Amino acid sequence: MSDGTGGELQQGDPTPERMRHALGHFATGVTVVTGLTAQGDPVGFACQSFASVSLDPPLVLFCADHRGRSWPRMREAGRFTVNVLGHAQRDLIERFGSSTGRRFEGLDWLPARSGGPGLPGVLMRIHCTVEQVHVAGDHDVVIGRVVELEDGESGRPMLFYRGRLSVTERRTPSGGDDGAEPLDDYWG
């Protein structure tokens, strides 16, 4: 089967490995979803499965492994914050993407006012209450009602594409001295 550009699309059964490879061709933003446990302890995890659902009412969603170490502990509190990461925040990915270690230890985070803990230097924070949770395979699809938005820093977003973290830049119409098109900070 042709992909429309002269290349061939590969066909096959949707094994976990093929699903990871195929769906890796869809670029996503990178977030850290944070919340509090029933005891008030901060928890959080790196999440690429985040999307806007509705403007009226204001709803978003994320997907989380219901066997993970953070989401099950914050679910009971009924609120969370989506921290949208900028391109220079790989340290937060390493901290919150790891299955070990203390994620908030030594981190200068902001106490939750209407959601979960706010992380420093993020592009924005979306504070939510849990509206609905749907079990879908090994994950929960969490629908959140947005109760507050915080714009943070302007700049380039952290992106996840084909299994790697990356930043997208655009080329400007005028060429540089070496003939290559110069880069423009599209995201600022």
N, C-alpha and C positions, 0 to 999 in steps of 0.2 A: 504494500500500500504506500502510495506517495504522500509526502508531507506537504506538498505544494511548493517546495523550494528545490526539488530535484533529489532530495534525500529520501530514504526509505524509513518508515516507521516500523518498529519491531512489534510483533504481536506475540501474545503468550498469556498463560494463566496468571491471575492476580495473586501470586505468592507474596508473602511479606517482603521479600527481597526486591521483587519486581515493583511492588507498590511503592516502596521507599525510593527506588530509582526513578520511576515514572513521575511520581508526585513531586520529586525534588526539582523538576523543571518548572514548578510554579513558585515564583519568588514571594516571600512573605516578610513582613516586618517582624521584629523581635521585641518581645515584651517580657516583663517579669510581673507575674500576678502575685500579689501579697495579701495577707489577711492576718487575723488573730485567732489563736486557739480559744477554746472555752475558758482557759485559765488566763488569757490575755497575753500569751507569748506570741511574738511575731513569727510568721512562717511565710514562705514564698517559693516560687519555682519559675524557671525560664519557660516561655511559652511562645511558639510560633503560630499556634492555631487560635487566632483571634480575629474577629470581624465585627463590623457594624451590622445591626439587624434592622433597626427602625429608628426614624427620626421622631415620630410621634405615635406612640410614646417613645422616649429615648431608650433604646435597648441595644446591648452588645452581647457577644457570645465569646466563650473560649472553650476549648476542649482540654480535659485533663484526665490522666490515668487514674481511675478510681482506686487503684492499688498503690498509688504513689505515697510519699511520706508527708506532703504538704497539703494538697487539696482535701483529703479526708479530714484533716485536723482543722482546717479553716471553714469547712462547709457548715458546721454546726453554728458558727457565729452569724452566718447569714449575710455577710458583706465582704467585699474585696476591693482592691485597687489594681488597675492595669497601669503599669509604669512602662511607657513607650521609650525604648532605648535609642540613643544616638550612636553614631558610628565609632566613637572612641570609647565605648563602654564595654569592651571585651572582658574587663575585670568583673563586671556584674554577671556576665554570661558564665564565666568560670566559677564564680561563687554560687549562683543559683541554678546552674545547669548540672552541677555535680550531685551525685547521689550520696556523698559523704560530707562531713564537715558542718560547722555552724555558720549558717548563711548570714546572720546579722551580727556576728561577733566582730567587733572593731569597725563596724559600718556606721556612719553618721546618718541615720535614717530619721524621718520625721514621724511623730506619733500620728496615729489614725484619728481623723476628725469625723469623717463620714464614710470611710471605707477601710482599707488596709494601710499598712505603713507606706509612706512615700519615700522613694529612693532619691538620692542626691543627683543633680545634674541631668535628669531625664528630659526628653522633649516635651512630654506632657503626662498628666495623670488623669485617669478616669475612675472616679469613685462610684461604686455600685452596691446595690443590695441584690441578693439572689432572688430572682423572680421564678425560675423554673430550672429543674435538672432532669435531663433525659439520659438514660443509660443507652449507650450505643457501642456494642462490642466491649472492648477492654477500656473504654473511655466514658466519661460523663460529658455531655454537652450542657454547658452551664449558660443560661440566659440571665443577664444582669440588667436591672433597671438603673440607668445612670442618674445619680443624685447630685453630682458635682463634677465640674471639669476644671483642671488647672493647666494652663499653658505654661510651659517651662522654657527651656532653652530653644533657640532656633538653630537649625543646622541639619546635617545629613543624618538620615535614619540608618540604623543597623538593619541589614537585610540578611535573610537566609536563603541561599539558592544552591541547588545541587550539592547539598551536604556541607556547605561552607558558609561562613559569615562573610559578607561583602558590602561594599558601598558602590552605588551607581552614580556615575558622573556623566554629564552630557558634553558633547563637543559643540563648540561655537562655530558659526558659519565662516569666520575668517581664519585662515591658516596661520601657523606660527612661522618663525624663521627657518625651522628645519623642514617645512612643508607639511608637518603633521598638524591636525586640527587641535587648537588649545582646549584645555579642559575648563569648564565653567562650573562654579559652585551652584548647581541647580537647586539644591535643597535649602540654602540659607535665605 
